[in-house]
Amino acid sequence: MPKKLFESFKSFLGHLGRIISGIVSFILLAIVYFTGIGVVSIVMKIFGKHFLDIKKQKKESNWQEHKVEKQSLEHYYRTF
């Protein structure tokens, strides 16, 4: 009887330990992540760096002209 009681108590403590370790690791990882991202964000704002350059440009089109010049046949045969 006492052996069964201790086994069930051991099992309960194992499950409780897994739950607590999951909660603690989630909290610690969240703190590290948000402080890391927050510090980098503040430093980059101080220096004026924008990683996502999504400002609208005043262009009519993004099309770029591609000028192709004719070359000799030997150049086309010996491309590689």
FENPE-V898090 format. One record per residue. N is the residue number from 1. PSI is psi in degrees with one decimal (* if undefined). Layout:
N PSI
N PSI
//
This chain:
1 -49.3
2 -32.6
3 -42.0
4 -37.7
5 -44.9
6 -36.1
7 -42.7
8 -37.0
9 -39.9
10 -42.8
11 -43.1
12 -44.6
13 -34.2
14 -45.8
15 -42.4
16 -40.2
17 -40.9
18 -40.8
19 -46.6
20 -41.5
21 -34.8
22 -43.4
23 -46.4
24 -44.1
25 -37.0
26 -45.4
27 -45.3
28 -42.3
29 -36.9
30 -41.8
31 -46.5
32 -43.3
33 -51.2
34 -34.5
35 -38.6
36 -48.6
37 -38.9
38 -43.8
39 -45.8
40 -41.5
41 -44.4
42 -43.3
43 -42.3
44 -32.9
45 -34.7
46 -42.8
47 -6.4
48 22.7
49 132.7
50 113.7
51 -36.8
52 95.5
53 85.2
54 22.2
55 142.3
56 127.9
57 148.4
58 74.7
59 151.8
60 -36.6
61 157.0
62 5.1
63 134.9
64 130.8
65 137.7
66 114.4
67 118.0
68 129.1
69 146.0
70 140.1
71 170.6
72 160.0
73 -34.1
74 -36.6
75 -39.8
76 -35.6
77 -34.0
78 46.0
79 -39.6
80 *
//
